Amino acid sequence: MKVSSLYDYSESSHLVNGEKIPIKDESVIWKKFLHGDEESLIYIYHHYANHLYNYGCQLVRQKELVTDTIQELFFDLIDRRDRLSEVKSIKGYLFVSLRRRLLRQAKREERMWLQGEHEEMFEISLAGLAMASTSEDRSEDYALLEKHLNELPVQQKEALLLYFYEGLSYAEIAEIMDIKVKSARALTYRALESLQKRLAPFKDTLVLLLLLRSASL
């Protein structure tokens, strides 16, 4: 059976194992996965594998390492699911797991995150969004926004990436970055404040961030 026939990707619900589940109620999908439901596993993989890959490539330069680590992550999920606990956010849980695994692997292979290298790694790209834009002026806005985003400190860039691109909450961002919730909120606010000053003559450009956030939810 094809994957597309297993799920109803409507805006209101998903069809998992013949049962309609509201999009926001992923806790039900996780519980089904923990109890051995293979369709729930397919749902989780197809919804988050690309997000994990894009995020992982921001953390380390080795794309093959990111791919291998994601595969290992899902293999471990299958092997250990009878010992896993319930989670509030599947996406948040997967991002935390991937980040920790990549850090361990980078240290093991002596590819430590030196400050200079880490700054270069976290390069936010809006090229795909700019190409999808039908307006030449809007494409220029994306290029301008990308330039100023990448001039921010690395932690602020990561917080913005997780908040606006991935649609995660401050609590989820805090867990992923291993910081306090108030620190995640402060990083995001400081980044936005800095962008507002940098882009003061181009106020419409900041609207693109809000559109990204809306599209990711």
Stockholm file with secondary structure:
# STOCKHOLM 1.0

chainA/1-217         MKVSSLYDYSESSHLVNGEKIPIKDESVIWKKFLHGDEESLIYIYHHYANHLYNYGCQLVRQKELVTDTIQELFFDLIDRRDRLSEVKSIKGYLFVSLRRRLLRQAKREERMWLQGEHEEMFEISLAGLAMASTSEDRSEDYALLEKHLNELPVQQKEALLLYFYEGLSYAEIAEIMDIKVKSARALTYRALESLQKRLAPFKDTLVLLLLLRSASL
#=GR chainA/1-217 SS CCGGGTCCCCSSEEEETTEEEETTCHHHHHHHHHTTCHHHHHHHHHHHHHHHHHHHHHHCSCHHHHHHHHHHHHHHHHHHGGGCCCCSCHHHHHHHHHHHHHHHHHHHTTCCCCHHHHHHHCCCCCHHHHHHCSCHHHHHHHHHHHHHHTTSCHHHHHHHIIIIISCCCHHHHHHHHTSCHHHHHHHHHHHHHHHHHHTGGGHHHHHHHHHHHHHHC
#=GC SS_cons         CCGGGTCCCCSSEEEETTEEEETTCHHHHHHHHHTTCHHHHHHHHHHHHHHHHHHHHHHCSCHHHHHHHHHHHHHHHHHHGGGCCCCSCHHHHHHHHHHHHHHHHHHHTTCCCCHHHHHHHCCCCCHHHHHHCSCHHHHHHHHHHHHHHTTSCHHHHHHHIIIIISCCCHHHHHHHHTSCHHHHHHHHHHHHHHHHHHTGGGHHHHHHHHHHHHHHC
//
